[in-house]
């Protein structure tokens, strides 16, 4: 019975749960910012709260599995191998987020954000809390910088980018309300 209890509730469980929670929270905050951006610019759904939360949380899970999952099996551990595979997987997801349309490339910020979210998840899994929190703060700041300091960026009205895809009534309601920045309209 003690073996079952030790298996279900390992000594490291509080640490593991804290790392998972912090990774989820960091991804959720980044995804929340992307959801706000997507709602401001277009009706299409992109990577947002759910995607970023899952990417950051999932990367943390892979990292935790590489750290704790093989410790008792006598297998030679190398957590770096799992981290390398997470980066490869993020390349695949990021490529799916990038779209070339009418001579412009969209989705680069989303792809880069998911890549950073996976790195933050891996940092939490390694127990590098302060580094991961600071990285999450910088990631959020980077994603939301144009809203915090709008005068530093060249702005164009949203209607310039979205009129072709919206009903006339919606174009009129959005006209002049929000701005979309030339360097970030994915």
Secondary structure by P-SEA (a helix, b strand, c coil): caaaaaaacccaaaaaaaaaaaaaaaaaaaaaaaaaaaaaccccccccaaaaaaaaaaaaaaaaaaacccccccccccaaaaaaaaaaaaaaaaaaacccccccccaaaaaaaaaaaaaaaaaaaacaaaaaaaaaaaaaaaaacccccccccccccccccccccccaaaaaaacccbbbbccccc
